[in-house]
């Protein structure tokens, strides 16, 4: 990682790059939600299914470039490269953080 990230966020990126679906889900609080591509995925099981589906479609690597912190939120800009149209792209990851890990994640351009 090129930037210093809170532990749950670092765990998310490391596990995603390793294609470790269960480790991705473990970085989230039990009742967390992910918003990506117009869909909402609630709870660790749904988050694991979302990540499994994404990894099934594309080979990709994410490199966090910047982070902005405010209270219980963090906005990470990352370079995402892979076998998808338009690669590489820069995406914004808006994380909510709590005592049990990531409470929310919204991914956008």
MMTF fields as JSON, N, C-alpha, C and O atoms, coordinates in Angstrom:
{
  "mmtfVersion": "1.0.0",
  "mmtfProducer": "UNKNOWN",
  "numBonds": 435,
  "numAtoms": 436,
  "numGroups": 109,
  "numChains": 1,
  "numModels": 1,
  "chainsPerModel": [1],
  "groupsPerChain": [109],
  "chainIdList": ["A"],
  "bondAtomList": [4, 2, 8, 6, 12, 10, 16, 14, 20, 18, 24, 22, 28, 26, 32, 30, 36, 34, 40, 38, 44, 42, 48, 46, 52, 50, 56, 54, 60, 58, 64, 62, 68, 66, 72, 70, 76, 74, 80, 78, 84, 82, 88, 86, 92, 90, 96, 94, 100, 98, 104, 102, 108, 106, 112, 110, 116, 114, 120, 118, 124, 122, 128, 126, 132, 130, 136, 134, 140, 138, 144, 142, 148, 146, 152, 150, 156, 154, 160, 158, 164, 162, 168, 166, 172, 170, 176, 174, 180, 178, 184, 182, 188, 186, 192, 190, 196, 194, 200, 198, 204, 202, 208, 206, 212, 210, 216, 214, 220, 218, 224, 222, 228, 226, 232, 230, 236, 234, 240, 238, 244, 242, 248, 246, 252, 250, 256, 254, 260, 258, 264, 262, 268, 266, 272, 270, 276, 274, 280, 278, 284, 282, 288, 286, 292, 290, 296, 294, 300, 298, 304, 302, 308, 306, 312, 310, 316, 314, 320, 318, 324, 322, 328, 326, 332, 330, 336, 334, 340, 338, 344, 342, 348, 346, 352, 350, 356, 354, 360, 358, 364, 362, 368, 366, 372, 370, 376, 374, 380, 378, 384, 382, 388, 386, 392, 390, 396, 394, 400, 398, 404, 402, 408, 406, 412, 410, 416, 414, 420, 418, 424, 422, 428, 426, 432, 430],
  "bondOrderList": [1, 1, 1, 1, 1, 1, 1, 1, 1, 1, 1, 1, 1, 1, 1, 1, 1, 1, 1, 1, 1, 1, 1, 1, 1, 1, 1, 1, 1, 1, 1, 1, 1, 1, 1, 1, 1, 1, 1, 1, 1, 1, 1, 1, 1, 1, 1, 1, 1, 1, 1, 1, 1, 1, 1, 1, 1, 1, 1, 1, 1, 1, 1, 1, 1, 1, 1, 1, 1, 1, 1, 1, 1, 1, 1, 1, 1, 1, 1, 1, 1, 1, 1, 1, 1, 1, 1, 1, 1, 1, 1, 1, 1, 1, 1, 1, 1, 1, 1, 1, 1, 1, 1, 1, 1, 1, 1, 1],
  "groupList": [{"groupName": "UNK", "atomNameList": ["N", "CA", "C", "O"], "elementList": ["N", "C", "C", "O"], "formalChargeList": [0, 0, 0, 0], "bondAtomList": [1, 0, 2, 1, 3, 2], "bondOrderList": [1, 1, 2], "singleLetterCode": "X", "chemCompType": "L-PEPTIDE LINKING"}],
  "groupTypeList": [0, 0, 0, 0, 0, 0, 0, 0, 0, 0, 0, 0, 0, 0, 0, 0, 0, 0, 0, 0, 0, 0, 0, 0, 0, 0, 0, 0, 0, 0, 0, 0, 0, 0, 0, 0, 0, 0, 0, 0, 0, 0, 0, 0, 0, 0, 0, 0, 0, 0, 0, 0, 0, 0, 0, 0, 0, 0, 0, 0, 0, 0, 0, 0, 0, 0, 0, 0, 0, 0, 0, 0, 0, 0, 0, 0, 0, 0, 0, 0, 0, 0, 0, 0, 0, 0, 0, 0, 0, 0, 0, 0, 0, 0, 0, 0, 0, 0, 0, 0, 0, 0, 0, 0, 0, 0, 0, 0, 0],
  "groupIdList": [1, 2, 3, 4, 5, 6, 7, 8, 9, 10, 11, 12, 13, 14, 15, 16, 17, 18, 19, 20, 21, 22, 23, 24, 25, 26, 27, 28, 29, 30, 31, 32, 33, 34, 35, 36, 37, 38, 39, 40, 41, 42, 43, 44, 45, 46, 47, 48, 49, 50, 51, 52, 53, 54, 55, 56, 57, 58, 59, 60, 61, 62, 63, 64, 65, 66, 67, 68, 69, 70, 71, 72, 73, 74, 75, 76, 77, 78, 79, 80, 81, 82, 83, 84, 85, 86, 87, 88, 89, 90, 91, 92, 93, 94, 95, 96, 97, 98, 99, 100, 101, 102, 103, 104, 105, 106, 107, 108, 109],
  "secStructList": [7, 7, 1, 7, 7, 7, 2, 2, 2, 2, 2, 2, 2, 2, 2, 2, 2, 6, 6, 7, 2, 2, 2, 2, 2, 2, 6, 3, 3, 3, 3, 3, 3, 3, 3, 3, 6, 6, 3, 3, 3, 3, 2, 2, 2, 2, 2, 2, 2, 2, 2, 2, 2, 2, 2, 2, 2, 7, 7, 3, 3, 3, 3, 3, 3, 3, 3, 3, 3, 3, 6, 6, 3, 3, 3, 3, 3, 3, 3, 3, 3, 3, 1, 1, 6, 6, 7, 1, 3, 3, 3, 3, 3, 3, 3, 3, 3, 3, 6, 6, 3, 3, 3, 3, 3, 3, 3, 3, 7],
  "xCoordList": [0.843, 0.0, 0.891, 1.915, 0.493, 1.281, 0.818, 1.528, -0.358, -0.874, -1.191, -1.424, -1.194, -1.52, -3.041, -3.723, -3.557, -4.999, -5.393, -4.606, -6.6, -7.111, -7.137, -7.346, -6.927, -6.791, -7.906, -7.594, -9.194, -10.225, -10.189, -10.489, -9.825, -9.758, -8.559, -8.662, -7.441, -6.273, -6.604, -6.239, -7.295, -7.691, -8.581, -8.45, -9.485, -10.366, -9.555, -9.77, -8.625, -7.847, -6.907, -6.788, -6.246, -5.341, -6.119, -5.697, -7.252, -8.053, -8.638, -8.702, -9.062, -9.599, -8.533, -8.795, -7.337, -6.255, -5.821, -5.339, -5.994, -5.658, -6.815, -6.684, -7.952, -9.16, -9.674, -10.212, -9.5, -9.902, -11.271, -11.359, -12.324, -13.69, -14.085, -14.634, -13.828, -14.231, -13.473, -14.024, -12.213, -11.451, -11.987, -11.982, -12.449, -13.1, -14.315, -14.465, -15.181, -16.401, -16.077, -16.8, -15.002, -14.626, -14.187, -14.204, -13.8, -13.401, -14.607, -14.445, -15.816, -17.047, -17.739, -17.612, -18.472, -19.358, -20.473, -20.778, -21.072, -22.091, -23.263, -23.827, -23.637, -24.797, -24.403, -25.202, -23.191, -22.685, -23.42, -24.09, -23.274, -23.829, -22.833, -22.052, -22.888, -22.06, -22.991, -23.969, -22.68, -23.412, -22.437, -21.416, -22.772, -21.903, -22.746, -23.62, -22.487, -23.176, -24.699, -25.405, -25.194, -26.631, -27.319, -28.547, -26.564, -27.155, -26.642, -25.55, -27.465, -27.105, -26.986, -27.855, -25.899, -25.632, -25.487, -24.574, -26.389, -26.404, -25.997, -26.476, -25.111, -24.663, -23.471, -23.254, -22.705, -21.473, -21.722, -20.941, -22.793, -23.067, -23.322, -22.8, -24.118, -24.403, -23.154, -22.934, -22.338, -21.097, -20.145, -19.499, -20.051, -19.211, -19.713, -18.911, -21.023, -21.592, -21.3, -20.977, -21.409, -21.102, -19.647, -19.352, -18.736, -17.311, -16.989, -16.206, -17.582, -17.365, -17.802, -17.102, -18.952, -19.458, -18.531, -18.24, -18.071, -17.17, -15.868, -15.363, -15.329, -14.073, -14.261, -13.311, -15.475, -15.765, -15.799, -15.517, -16.149, -16.236, -14.885, -14.575, -14.08, -12.867, -11.673, -11.81, -10.505, -9.236, -8.859, -8.799, -8.606, -8.28, -7.391, -7.364, -6.666, -5.844, -6.154, -6.297, -6.258, -6.567, -5.363, -4.757, -5.027, -3.919, -4.425, -4.683, -4.573, -4.995, -3.957, -2.757, -4.439, -3.552, -3.631, -2.607, -4.853, -5.043, -6.126, -6.957, -6.095, -7.155, -7.466, -6.565, -8.751, -9.23, -10.041, -10.945, -9.721, -10.425, -11.237, -10.826, -12.404, -13.247, -14.113, -14.938, -13.931, -14.711, -14.695, -13.632, -15.858, -15.977, -16.049, -16.584, -15.519, -15.541, -14.142, -13.272, -13.951, -12.698, -13.035, -13.815, -12.443, -12.624, -11.274, -10.303, -11.231, -10.0, -10.166, -11.156, -9.192, -9.123, -8.122, -7.009, -8.53, -7.664, -7.595, -8.549, -6.456, -6.278, -6.659, -6.129, -7.583, -8.044, -7.688, -8.127, -6.884, -6.452, -6.845, -6.775, -7.26, -7.641, -8.069, -7.759, -8.793, -9.212, -10.634, -11.433, -10.94, -12.264, -12.118, -11.049, -13.172, -13.109, -12.739, -13.268, -11.83, -11.436, -10.335, -9.951, -9.814, -8.763, -7.494, -7.15, -6.796, -7.129, -8.061, -8.172, -8.728, -9.612, -9.282, -8.664, -9.705, -9.623, -11.026, -11.953, -11.176, -12.473, -12.373, -11.302, -13.514, -13.61, -14.343, -15.416, -13.758, -14.327, -14.654, -13.75, -15.94, -16.375, -16.709, -17.719, -15.861, -16.012, -16.62, -16.251, -17.547, -17.982, -17.281, -17.175, -16.806, -16.057, -16.71, -17.239, -16.669, -17.186, -16.28, -15.237, -16.681, -15.87, -15.705, -14.704, -16.68, -16.648, -16.123, -16.255, -15.534, -14.989, -15.692, -16.213, -15.703, -16.329, -17.848, -18.391, -18.528, -19.988, -20.698, -21.847, -20.004, -20.587, -19.474, -18.37, -19.798, -18.878, -19.705, -20.633, -19.354, -19.975, -18.862, -17.922, -18.971, -17.941, -18.473, -19.579, -17.675, -18.086, -16.893, -15.742, -17.185, -16.124, -15.593, -14.695],
  "yCoordList": [-1.18, 0.0, 1.247, 1.292, 2.229, 3.447, 4.525, 5.508, 4.357, 5.316, 4.567, 3.359, 5.313, 4.716, 4.647, 5.672, 3.44, 3.218, 2.667, 1.953, 2.984, 2.327, 0.809, 0.35, 0.049, -1.411, -2.093, -2.913, -1.799, -2.505, -2.179, -3.034, -0.946, -0.556, -1.221, -1.707, -1.245, -1.95, -3.427, -4.014, -4.027, -5.437, -5.644, -6.65, -4.702, -4.798, -4.828, -5.694, -3.889, -3.825, -5.025, -5.588, -5.415, -6.571, -7.831, -8.585, -8.059, -9.256, -9.219, -10.249, -8.046, -7.931, -8.28, -9.028, -7.74, -8.023, -9.483, -10.02, -10.127, -11.549, -12.45, -13.674, -11.838, -12.568, -13.46, -14.54, -12.994, -13.726, -13.212, -12.328, -13.771, -13.277, -13.251, -12.25, -14.3, -14.342, -13.314, -12.761, -13.053, -12.027, -10.634, -9.753, -10.431, -9.159, -8.972, -7.926, -9.976, -9.882, -9.667, -8.95, -10.278, -10.159, -8.742, -8.385, -7.935, -6.553, -5.669, -4.549, -6.172, -5.413, -5.787, -6.913, -4.83, -5.106, -6.038, -6.081, -6.773, -7.77, -7.167, -7.822, -5.921, -5.294, -4.226, -3.346, -4.305, -3.312, -3.398, -4.385, -2.332, -2.361, -1.794, -0.893, -2.356, -1.9, -1.411, -2.076, -0.244, 0.298, 0.339, 1.026, -0.408, -0.489, -0.766, -1.633, -0.042, -0.217, -0.2, -0.986, 0.712, 0.888, -0.142, -0.141, -1.015, -2.051, -1.914, -1.4, -2.39, -2.375, -3.815, -4.645, -4.099, -5.436, -5.281, -4.599, -5.915, -5.749, -7.034, -8.119, -6.891, -8.026, -8.732, -8.66, -9.414, -10.062, -11.095, -11.19, -11.87, -12.898, -12.26, -12.728, -11.204, -10.506, -9.814, -9.768, -9.278, -8.626, -9.657, -9.384, -10.833, -11.901, -12.307, -12.518, -12.418, -12.789, -11.711, -12.028, -10.444, -9.332, -9.395, -9.282, -9.576, -9.609, -10.833, -10.742, -11.968, -13.201, -12.993, -13.405, -12.359, -12.101, -11.147, -11.367, -10.099, -9.135, -9.808, -9.58, -10.63, -11.316, -12.399, -12.771, -12.905, -13.89, -13.273, -13.939, -11.99, -11.295, -10.759, -10.789, -10.267, -9.542, -9.955, -10.283, -9.929, -9.979, -8.518, -7.75, -8.118, -6.72, -6.585, -7.448, -5.481, -5.1, -3.649, -2.808, -3.368, -2.02, -1.458, -2.135, -0.218, 0.454, 1.756, 2.714, 1.81, 3.061, 4.159, 3.949, 5.322, 6.443, 7.555, 8.12, 7.877, 8.953, 8.551, 7.686, 9.203, 9.016, 10.36, 11.144, 10.613, 11.774, 11.231, 10.419, 11.679, 11.196, 12.314, 13.474, 11.949, 12.871, 12.034, 11.248, 12.196, 11.457, 9.965, 9.345, 9.393, 7.947, 7.607, 6.563, 8.474, 8.206, 8.333, 9.004, 7.68, 7.793, 7.674, 6.813, 8.543, 8.493, 8.144, 8.888, 7.007, 6.523, 6.596, 6.116, 7.196, 7.147, 6.058, 6.029, 5.164, 4.041, 3.881, 4.171, 3.419, 3.037, 1.568, 0.731, 1.266, -0.11, -0.527, 0.088, -1.583, -2.073, -3.533, -4.302, -3.903, -5.292, -5.536, -4.762, -6.632, -7.037, -6.576, -7.337, -5.349, -4.785, -3.573, -2.964, -3.218, -2.08, -0.789, -0.502, -0.015, 1.264, 1.191, 2.218, 0.003, -0.165, 0.555, 0.541, 1.186, 1.351, 2.546, 3.434, 2.539, 3.634, 4.067, 3.329, 5.27, 5.743, 5.713, 6.282, 5.05, 4.965, 5.557, 5.597, 6.017, 6.555, 5.553, 5.068, 5.252, 4.323, 5.135, 5.619, 5.286, 6.036, 5.033, 4.333, 4.974, 4.021, 4.685, 5.805, 3.997, 4.326, 3.343, 2.158, 3.822, 2.97, 2.949, 3.96, 1.794, 1.634, 0.71, 0.279, 0.408, -0.447, -1.854, -2.515, -2.32, -3.683, -3.763, -4.804, -2.692, -2.711, -1.721, -0.705, -2.023, -1.156, -1.272, -2.376, -0.144, -0.153, 0.127, -0.269, 0.814, 1.088, 1.328, 1.748, 1.051, 1.315, 1.7, 0.992, 2.828, 3.25, 3.462, 4.217, 2.795, 2.857, 3.658, 3.414, 4.619, 5.439, 5.933, 5.708, 6.606, 7.146, 8.449, 9.055],
  "zCoordList": [0.0, 0.0, 0.0, 0.681, -0.755, -0.855, 0.119, 0.33, 0.713, 1.684, 2.977, 2.973, 4.084, 5.38, 5.531, 5.514, 5.678, 5.746, 7.11, 7.731, 7.592, 8.795, 8.565, 7.443, 9.62, 9.507, 8.709, 7.845, 8.953, 8.184, 6.694, 5.861, 6.36, 4.951, 4.287, 3.161, 4.969, 4.429, 4.225, 3.205, 5.196, 5.07, 3.849, 3.152, 3.586, 2.418, 1.125, 0.276, 0.973, -0.268, -0.413, -1.501, 0.663, 0.606, 0.232, -0.644, 0.893, 0.617, -0.795, -1.466, -1.246, -2.607, -3.637, -4.578, -3.457, -4.401, -4.358, -5.355, -3.2, -3.063, -3.496, -3.506, -3.855, -4.261, -3.123, -3.364, -1.886, -0.684, -0.227, 0.625, -0.801, -0.602, 0.872, 1.332, 1.613, 3.021, 3.852, 4.804, 3.501, 4.21, 3.889, 4.749, 2.657, 2.313, 3.212, 3.843, 3.274, 4.084, 5.557, 6.251, 6.042, 7.454, 7.822, 9.0, 6.849, 7.128, 7.449, 7.933, 7.181, 7.374, 8.68, 9.163, 9.245, 10.377, 9.894, 8.702, 10.813, 10.456, 9.686, 8.81, 10.003, 9.356, 8.329, 8.007, 7.827, 6.868, 5.54, 5.238, 4.753, 3.406, 2.41, 2.716, 1.198, 0.083, -1.015, -1.355, -1.567, -2.719, -3.89, -3.846, -4.935, -6.102, -7.341, -7.322, -8.399, -9.677, -9.528, -10.16, -8.68, -8.515, -7.641, -7.542, -7.008, -6.156, -4.731, -4.489, -3.786, -2.368, -1.892, -2.16, -1.182, -0.641, 0.875, 1.341, 1.656, 3.113, 3.821, 3.493, 4.791, 5.593, 4.961, 3.751, 5.804, 5.325, 4.236, 3.289, 4.354, 3.344, 1.977, 0.965, 1.948, 0.685, 0.152, -1.058, 1.054, 0.635, 0.036, -0.976, 0.644, 0.084, -1.3, -2.209, -1.467, -2.772, -3.813, -4.958, -3.427, -4.332, -4.775, -5.964, -3.822, -4.158, -5.009, -5.954, -4.682, -5.458, -6.909, -7.834, -7.105, -8.459, -9.215, -10.391, -8.549, -9.197, -9.602, -10.702, -8.724, -9.027, -10.075, -10.763, -10.2, -11.238, -12.626, -13.621, -12.682, -13.97, -14.431, -15.622, -13.484, -13.851, -12.999, -11.821, -13.621, -12.899, -12.675, -13.635, -11.44, -11.19, -9.97, -9.093, -9.939, -8.801, -8.467, -9.355, -7.169, -6.705, -5.966, -5.136, -6.276, -5.609, -5.001, -5.73, -3.669, -3.029, -3.273, -3.095, -3.68, -3.994, -2.965, -2.58, -2.512, -1.537, -0.548, -0.823, 0.612, 1.603, 2.247, 2.545, 2.458, 3.21, 4.372, 4.175, 5.597, 6.789, 7.407, 7.405, 7.942, 8.696, 9.62, 9.156, 10.925, 11.931, 11.616, 11.596, 11.372, 11.135, 9.648, 9.277, 8.802, 7.365, 6.779, 7.334, 5.656, 4.909, 3.429, 3.023, 2.641, 1.192, 0.583, 0.719, -0.087, -0.709, -2.224, -2.777, -2.877, -4.337, -4.69, -4.165, -5.583, -5.943, -7.456, -8.177, -7.909, -9.315, -9.403, -8.673, -10.303, -10.484, -11.908, -12.879, -12.013, -13.32, -13.454, -12.495, -14.662, -14.876, -16.304, -17.21, -16.487, -17.829, -18.142, -18.687, -17.8, -18.063, -18.983, -19.034, -19.706, -20.626, -19.896, -18.822, -20.486, -19.913, -18.88, -18.32, -18.611, -17.61, -18.052, -19.234, -17.102, -15.693, -15.478, -16.324, -14.318, -13.936, -12.517, -11.75, -12.188, -10.8, -10.236, -10.814, -9.108, -8.443, -7.049, -6.444, -6.554, -5.204, -4.329, -4.686, -3.192, -2.215, -0.966, -0.284, -0.665, 0.523, 1.621, 1.552, 2.621, 3.71, 4.935, 5.288, 5.582, 6.927, 7.851, 7.532, 8.987, 9.91, 11.28, 11.742, 11.926, 13.278, 14.064, 13.572, 15.284, 16.145, 15.592, 15.869, 14.812, 14.282, 12.858, 12.215, 12.353, 11.0, 10.099, 10.559, 8.821, 7.833, 7.977, 7.949, 8.131, 8.279, 6.964, 6.77, 6.062, 4.748, 3.742, 4.088, 2.493, 1.39, 0.176, -0.214, -0.411, -1.667, -2.682, -2.434, -3.823, -4.855, -6.032, -6.515, -6.487, -7.619, -8.404, -8.03, -9.494, -10.353, -9.788, -10.373]
}
